[in-house]
């Protein structure tokens, strides 16, 4: 996985939770400088550290490592489901006889 993408995901989740880098670093028992490097994608992150970050944020590990491509595929699947529902509704309207 791209370290910049990983760091960006971690950054977005942290910000959405209104947490500071310092508070997260403290929870992870690392320096705020080391944590900042994770968010900037400047350092490799061990699997164990990713699990700790996910636990700290109370999110699934998948939320940390998903890529833009994963998000696009999810959006496409949601769009397809919505279109199927709309087609079903149109078929019901067209089959309704007065």
N, C-alpha and C positions, 0 to 999 in steps of 0.2 A: 504494500500500500504506500502511496505517496505520503511522505511525512508532513508536507504542507497541508494536504487535505485533512489528515488526521488531526493536526494541530488546530486547524480551522474548525473542525467539528467540536473539539474539546472546548475551544474558545466560545463558540456559539452556545453550547449547552451551559457552560459556566455563567455566561452573561444572562441567559434566560432565567437562571436561578438566582440572580442578583448576588453572586458570590465574588469575592475578591481573589486575585491570584494568591495573595498572602494567606488567606484563610484556607484555601485548598492546599497550598504547599504545607501549611501547618498540619492539616489532616493527614497528608501523605508522608509527613515526617521528612520532607526535603526542603531545600532552600527555595525561596521565592524566585531566585535567579534560575535555578534548575527547572522549576515549573514553567517559568516564562519561556525557556528554550523549547519545552515540549509544545506549548501553544504556537510558537513561531515555526515549528517544524524543523528545528535546528539540531535535534538529537534523536537518536533511536530510542524507542520506548519498549521496554520488555513487556511480555504478555502479563506478567504479574502486576506490573505498574498499571497497565490498562485496566485490569480487573479492579485494582484499588481505586482508580479514577472513576470507573463506572459505579462502584459501590458508594463512593463519596457523593456522586451526583444522583444516586438512586435511579440509575437508568440501566438498560441492557447494554452489554458490551457491543452489540450490533449497532447501537446508536452512535457509538464513538467511531466505528470503522466504516460506516457506510459511505459510499462514494457518490458523486454527482450522478453517475450512471445508474446507481441503485435507486436514487430519488426519482430520476427520469422514468425508470421502468415502473416504479410504484405509481407515478402520476399517470402514465399511459394506461396501466391496469385500471385505475380509478375512472379514467375517462371512458374506457371501453364498457365498464360496468354501468356507468351513467347512461351511455348511449343505448345499451341493451334494455335498461329500465324504461327509457323514453320510447323506444320502439314498441315495447310491450304495452305501454299506455296508449300509444297511437293505435295499435291493433285493437285494443279494447274499445276505443272510441269509434273506430271505423266499423266494428262488428255490431255496435249497439244499433238496434232498429227501433224506429219510432212507431 
